[in-house]
Structures are given as structure tokens and as C-alpha cells.
Amino acid sequence: MSRSLAYRLVLVSMALVAISAPGCQSSPDQFVPNEIVVKFKDGTSSQAQAQLNEAMGTVVVYSSPFGEFDVLAIPEGKTVEEMVEAYSKQPIVEYAEPNYIEEIPQPNGGEEMLHEAE
């Protein structure tokens, strides 16, 4: 596993834990531009998922091995809101939402944790 991939997995894992952590702050207007998060309903084939993504013009930039969701890059000229609405209307989609940015509280400013990870 490359160091870059391992680093990204650590960051995603930390974000998933932080979502349920007390004191975690997010704002509905803070999300990654041009990305949405989609979870397909259980039993949806990977072929059906790929066909929908192709039809919508999206590209999978990350698939969670734990949360069973995908982060999708949306096509140029579309807004996050438009794509969330379009995916939400699909019968094979459990949910679609913006890729929200979460602020994770860091104990002691977080400096020690960053140095330990290196």
C-alpha cells in the first residue's frame, strides 16, 4: 500500500469516527465543491451502480470499504444540489448528500497526533 493511500485512509477513518464524536461541528454550507456522497441500496449490483454513474456523468473518486458509500465527482456545469436531487430520486439509491466538511476537535491543538502519525 502506498504511503499516500495509507494517509488518505487514515484521514477518511478519522473523519468517519469524528462524525459521531461529541463536539464535532459541521455547517450545512461547508462541503467539498463538485463532490457528492452516495450510498446505494443493499443488493444493488456494481453494474447497476456503474450504469447510473455513467448516465449521470459522475466519476467515483473514493469507495469506502467500511461505510459502503462512494464519493463521486460531479460533471462540469452541474451543481452539488442538482446532483444530490437527481441521485436521491433514483430507486437504487439509499441516500445522496453533499460531501460535507467536518471540523474535528483536536486535543492539545492536535500537534502531537500529527507528529505521531509520521
N, C-alpha and C positions, 0 to 999 in steps of 0.2 A: 504494500500500500504506500503510495507516495506521501511525502510529508504534507503537501498541500491538501490532499484529500483527507488525511487524518485530521488536520487542523480544521477543515470545514465540518467534518463530522462532529468534532468536539464542540464547535460553535453551535451547530444545529441542536445537539443534545442539550447543551446549556440553555438554549432558548426554549426548548420543549419543557424542561424542568421549571424554568422561570415563569412560564405561562400560568402555572398553578401556584406559584410561590406567593405568600403574603407580601404585600408591599410592591408587587410588580405593577408598573404603570404603563398604560398604553393610551393612545389617543386615537379616536376613530379616523382622524385625518392624517395620521402618520403611517404611511405604507410605502413599500418599495414601488417606485414607478414602473409601469409596464410589466408587472408580475401579478399573478393570482395564485391562490392555493385551491386545489380541487381534490375532493375525496369522492371516488366512485363507489356506488353501492356494492355491497358484498355480492360476489358471484358474477360481476361484470368482467367479461373476458378482456384480456390485454388487447386483442384485436379490435373489439368494440371501442375501447378507450382510444386506441391509436386512430381509428377512423373518425371519431368525434373530434379529436385534437386536430387532425388534418383538415377536416371540414371547417373548423373554427379558425384555422390558421395559426394555432399555437404550437409551441415547442416545449417539450419537457426539459427543464434545466436542473431539476432535482427530484428524485423519487425517494421518499422516506422508507427505509427498511423497517421502521418501527411503527409509525403512525399511519401507514398505508395511505398517504396523500402524495400529491405531486405539486411541485411549484412549476407553473407554466409561464413562459414569456409570451406576451400577447402581441398580435401583429401591429405594425406601424399604422397609425391612423385610427386606432381603436382606443377607447379609454378603459381603465380598470373597471369602472362602474358598468359600462356596456357589456364587458366580457363576463363579469360576475352575474349579471342579469341573464345573459344568454346561456351560460352553463347551468345556472340554477333552474332553468326551465326544462332541462333535459331529464328524461325519466331515469337515466342510468347514473345520475349524479346525486350523491347524498348531500353534499354542500359545496358551495363555491364562495370564496371571500377574498378580499384584498390580502396581500402578503404584509400583514401588519408588522410594524417595527415596535418591539417591546424594549422598555428600559429595564434592565436588570440591576437591582441594587447590589452594590459591591461592598463586602465587609472591608473595613480599613482602606477604603479607596480602591481596592482591587489590585494594587501594585504587586503584593506578594503572590497572589494567584497567577498573575501573568508570568512572573519570573519562574514559578514552579513548573509551569506548562512547557517552558522552553527546553 
